[in-house]
Amino acid sequence: MKKLFFTCLFLVSLHHANSQLFGKDPIINLQNEDKDFLNWGYYLGFNRYDFQFEYENDIGQDILVEQTYGFNVGLIGELRLNKFLDIRFEPGLLYTQRNLGFPGFASEQDAIREVRSTYIRFPLLLKVSTKRFNNIKPFLIGGVYTSINLGAKEDSLEDNESGVFRMVQNVYGYELGFGIDIYTEYFKFTPSIRGVFALNDELVPDEDPNSPWTGNINAMRTRGIFINFTFE
């Protein structure tokens, strides 16, 4: 149901944008919306997170990552630099789950680790927009973020021997994306797609340096895709 809702919302926004591009004599909505020095809003959306692994040795058996859909929600503060550039601060809450399958184990209890993560994110982004055309305005967006993983278990005294997969709590990286501002009669609605890339190693290795779970992992970093819907 959640996937269906967001898919319908995205298709409606594309239909609206298409009508603005090819419709005749549209009514120009919210003509002064982008003239304020500060703007506020909120967003919601969903995500699909993955891991990128770097291995110590190539043994021909990679760790499998089963991705699931999570959700995002947050606030927006925007500072207008000029007609085409804005600085945005988008603090938010994100939930996701990734299921890891480790090779070489006979039992599912040892082979599978469910990695549930709740991130508090603090992205600082630069939004580069085109000239407004009727009631739409495409843009590119990118910047850096830092986040706190509340489900990291970094300080746990247990590790994979006890079924506990540990990650570092603090993560930093960058994100890049594009979207389109759609000016409705009452508010500005913005669908966007973002790619998220962690820079630091997020793995806390097991105590045993020869651990069958983490011994061959040199680094583990998050990769992800967001689809956000913004209301301003």
Secondary structure, 3 states (H helix, E strand, C coil): CHHHHHHHHHHHHHHHHHHHHHCCCCCCCCCCCCCCCEEEEEEEEEEEEEEEEEECCCCCCCCEEEECEEEEEEEEEEEECCCCEEEEECCEEEEEEEEEECCCCCCHHHHEEEEEEEEEEEEEEEEEECCCECCEEEEEEEEEEEEEECCCCCCCCCCHHHCCCCECCEEEEEEEEEEEEEECCCCEEEEEEEEEEECCCCECCCCCCCCCCCCCEEEEEEEEEEEEEEEC
